[in-house]
Amino acid sequence: MVRVKNRYLVVNFLYPASSTASKSGDATPELLQFHAPTPDAFHTGILLRVVREGVAELFGDYGTSMAGAGLKVNYWSPATSTAIIRCPREHYEMIWAALTFITKLPKPVDIPVIVQVVRVSGTIRKAEEEVIRRAKQIICRVKTTDAGGKNPIVDSIAKSVEKRRDAENAVLAQIDEADESESESD
């Protein structure tokens, strides 16, 4: 019996359009915006379809038949925007090229994206270790303090909590005013 050999591509989805929001006054740190979670509408089925369409566009019927046979998404995390894609060893470059040329997620999501292949591995174990290592690295970079000694994550969370409290207090004040005016009319 012949063993089928595969390659595992560790892929990150980065969102550059949301990083421009930080310049417009958003309190979320730029690192978190660039490594933002993927919308829930994007799932493994759509990812496979996009990759297959990309291979067909770049390499035609030959590429579709060669690279599409063993194509599978082994791991997908919308929270970290990371995927592990299994593909045939002989044709992993086709999948890599198709991923590189993706510039926008398809219609249900329809946002600009940069797809970055960060590792090619011969075993799923090493690919999983790379995913864990990269997630820990991003968490450590986000937790570090800036030059002023303040933690940007804590500051942004505190600002968003203050905004929510102010909004809730405004709604409660309106309710109180409505109750008072109603009781005065009775």
Secondary structure in CASP SS format (residue, H / E / C, confidence):
PFRMAT SS
TARGET T0000
AUTHOR 0000-0000-0000
METHOD secondary structure of the structure
MODEL  1
M C 1.00
V C 1.00
R C 1.00
V C 1.00
K C 1.00
N E 1.00
R E 1.00
Y E 1.00
L E 1.00
V E 1.00
V E 1.00
N E 1.00
F E 1.00
L E 1.00
Y C 1.00
P H 1.00
A H 1.00
S H 1.00
S H 1.00
T H 1.00
A H 1.00
S H 1.00
K H 1.00
S H 1.00
G C 1.00
D C 1.00
A C 1.00
T C 1.00
P C 1.00
E H 1.00
L H 1.00
L H 1.00
Q H 1.00
F H 1.00
H C 1.00
A C 1.00
P C 1.00
T C 1.00
P C 1.00
D C 1.00
A C 1.00
F C 1.00
H C 1.00
T H 1.00
G H 1.00
I H 1.00
L H 1.00
L H 1.00
R H 1.00
V H 1.00
V H 1.00
R H 1.00
E H 1.00
G H 1.00
V H 1.00
A H 1.00
E H 1.00
L H 1.00
F H 1.00
G H 1.00
D H 1.00
Y H 1.00
G H 1.00
T H 1.00
S H 1.00
M H 1.00
A H 1.00
G C 1.00
A C 1.00
G C 1.00
L C 1.00
K E 1.00
V E 1.00
N E 1.00
Y E 1.00
W E 1.00
S E 1.00
P C 1.00
A C 1.00
T C 1.00
S C 1.00
T E 1.00
A E 1.00
I E 1.00
I E 1.00
R E 1.00
C E 1.00
P E 1.00
R H 1.00
E H 1.00
H H 1.00
Y H 1.00
E H 1.00
M H 1.00
I H 1.00
W H 1.00
A H 1.00
A H 1.00
L H 1.00
T H 1.00
F C 1.00
I C 1.00
T C 1.00
K E 1.00
L C 1.00
P C 1.00
K C 1.00
P C 1.00
V C 1.00
D C 1.00
I C 1.00
P E 1.00
V C 1.00
I E 1.00
V E 1.00
Q E 1.00
V E 1.00
V E 1.00
R E 1.00
V E 1.00
S E 1.00
G C 1.00
T C 1.00
I H 1.00
R H 1.00
K H 1.00
A H 1.00
E H 1.00
E H 1.00
E H 1.00
V H 1.00
I H 1.00
R H 1.00
R H 1.00
A H 1.00
K H 1.00
Q H 1.00
I H 1.00
I H 1.00
C H 1.00
R H 1.00
V H 1.00
K H 1.00
T C 1.00
T C 1.00
D C 1.00
A C 1.00
G C 1.00
G C 1.00
K C 1.00
N C 1.00
P H 1.00
I H 1.00
V H 1.00
D H 1.00
S H 1.00
I H 1.00
A H 1.00
K H 1.00
S H 1.00
V H 1.00
E H 1.00
K H 1.00
R H 1.00
R H 1.00
D H 1.00
A H 1.00
E H 1.00
N H 1.00
A H 1.00
V H 1.00
L H 1.00
A H 1.00
Q H 1.00
I H 1.00
D H 1.00
E H 1.00
A H 1.00
D H 1.00
E H 1.00
S H 1.00
E H 1.00
S H 1.00
E H 1.00
S H 1.00
D C 1.00
END
